[in-house]
């Protein structure tokens, strides 16, 4: 009882805080992402959150800045820049309606990333004395406090731990991170990140340095002919990712057709708390001539891995160092990478040539399994690829073709057609040889690795009717060799989606989406015979958002999931959720309250629900069984200088008396936690 009163007091104490409504752009991925995309979307969400926190001046915006927003098509970017050139500076965001082809959804998303500022561009000259006078700085820290006990934090006697050392976490259950950011104009960025995951020791045991993960970066761009310079942690993303793509925006199937033919961003800063999808060292891009740029990058990193003698049996990328077995894998190998890119950006065509060489200090040789015969093996890897894009009237042909050190090929080619600015068709063909090996590649496809796949994708996106927007695609794919949980060569499948968005008035948005996926998977019958059968997953999703005034908004969604093997064994599930936001007139307060009810027959029909979270903390938890989920999100902002945010969440299950298993097991049928965040800007 005392604990409940304590929690209630904490929540009441935050009732004077101010919470802005959920950002509109979050719906871009929330509406169209599939379960398989969630892990990749986390870092994309952090990047977009950072852009939304530091919006662009629409009256001085550049093509490169607009290209950072993945929901904008190339044609829409041209139209935005042309509108400002022709009609002069915008005086209101409502002027976006005057841009040719600007539909209601794109305008709603774009508004989160821009502000109306002066049309005079800042001086291009870079002086260090100005850096010290006219900079922007911010410090952000977050702490997550669980209000439950997991098995990994229980007390065990010495004999038990000696026999089972991986039953207990080394640290406490609190998560904590710290971020610092320095910015001068849009030219100089510096940052520092520190993070401790729940269960990791803090200034104790095997971690005497405090946080488990430290990272820093310096990023300079657009200074004379120096287009970019990165020192510390950074990202590299060239072409369509067949050679290298370290955590950049990947070509998900549900991406918008008008922007899927856009090349990678090249060299960019890395400020996320993720511990694996980045490089560490130095990188630079230099403008040789007006349309030619040359990039070079070098990285040296210690990485986590399970090793046996001179062999690397598996790479560890989750970043957790909570158990004895985690510490045994921490920083056990070295990886060096060097690469370069030469690009030409012309009016009628664009070209790029990328080469990457990477070497480990031990031999990568995974434990043999029938499905991993062609996984990357060896000590060094080399990849080279050429990306290309040709413009012809309303058509764009683009793609990338790459080779590895053995001459195996991976190629992706796409043809897009836009009969009008509000409509685009897209055709994608890809072929990734089953023996193609690239350590840092990440591109469009169905397989988790960039190999062993071919397929054809057809997509359509249109907002021909002013209040209605349609997006649909169909993807036919084939795997040459067996895969994880598929003990059969030469399997095929289909993935399709159709989505309609309707907004009769600016304050009301409705969406309905149907997705279908048919993909081979292992199946064990009641008599323990094993088969490979088509596994079908269908989802029907409906969503409504309503904001009648600035003081009140609500959002509700419902979803039905049906999964089945061809043999007839099926499972059903679904959820209904709602989010309510309101602001008070006598104090600067806004509050978000969310509630959801879910019910599924098994894990196969599990559901995924978006839940508003703290800044940079994206949340789409999965649920199965029978239960409910509740959360309250509060935030206080003083002159946009001091921001304090808090969130409380509770998950309640009706069909179990314990949650999860192993070290994550929780005794009981409910779990709740509190998240707190402080942000200071000056």
Secondary structure, 3 states (H helix, E strand, C coil): CHHHHHHHHHHHHCCCCCCCCCCCCHHHHHHHCCHHHHHHHHHHHHHHHHHHHCCEECCCCCHHHHCCCCCCCHHHHHHHHHHHHHHCCCCCHHHHHHCCCCCHHHHHHHHHHEECCCCCCCCCCCCHHHHHHCCEEEEEEEEEEECCCEHHHCCCCHHHHHHCHHHCCCCCCCEEEEEEEEEECCCEEEEEEEEECCCCCCCECCECCCCCEEEEEEEEEEECCEEEEEEEEEEEECCCCCCCECCCCCCCCCCCCCCCCCCCCEEEECCCCCCCCCEEEEEEEEECCCCEEEEEEEEEEEEEEEEECCEEEEEECCCCCCCHHHHHHCCCEEEEEEEEEEEEECCCEEEEEEEEEEEEEEEECCCCCHHHCCCCCEEEEEEEEEEEEEEECCEEEEEEEEEECCCCEEEEEEEEEEEECCEEEEEEEEEECCCCCCCCCCCCCCCCCCCCEEEEEEEEEECCCCCEEEEEEEEEEEECCCECCECCCCEEEEEEEEEEEEEEECCEEEEEEEEEEEEEEEEECCCCCEEEEEEEEEEEEEEEEEEEECCEEEEEEEEEEEEEECCCCEEEEEEEEEEEEEEECCCCEEEEEEEEEEEECCHHHCEEEECCCCCCCCCEEEECCEEEEEEEEEEEEECCCEEEEEEEEEEEECCCCEECCHHHCEECCEEEEEEEEEEEEC
